[in-house]
Amino acid sequence: CSSLPNSASSPRYFPEMKVCIQIYELMLQLGSAYENIEIRSEKRFASHKTQVEQQMLHACNYIAAHCTEKISLEQAAFIAGFSKFHFSKLFKEYTGQSFPEFQARERLRIAEVLLMDPSISVTEASMEAGFDSISTFNRIFKQFKKVTPTQFRTMYLLTDTEKQEKNNY
């Protein structure tokens, strides 16, 4: 054992080890650099995703607030800041509904409230909710609610009358 030098890392005794150590240190530096690049990339992606979510939320809020107006896919896409094709794809991804379906559901939400007022005709309710025609309104109402607007109103009025009768007793 007395023949071993004081420094085992001396280049003349273990040149292969020194190369291995240098390769290992280089790999550590590369790994650290890759990790930093990956973290920055994830942050950029998360930031982009958050921005897209905010744009889509803004568009959905606008569409819901203005659902009684005629809003085209092009207008909604412009409000969100996307092409109509990209917007259409993102809209379906974020809401689970197509743009026309979302618009119809928002209009139906308004129409339901209007139909609860017996002084408003079904035709008036459909027009005030943003539907172009009574036939379109009837078809879409039946498609989504499984009853006609008149049946919906009758069911609501019956339920409302029953509640009032219970409160009178």
Disulfide bonds with the S-S distance in Angstrom:
none
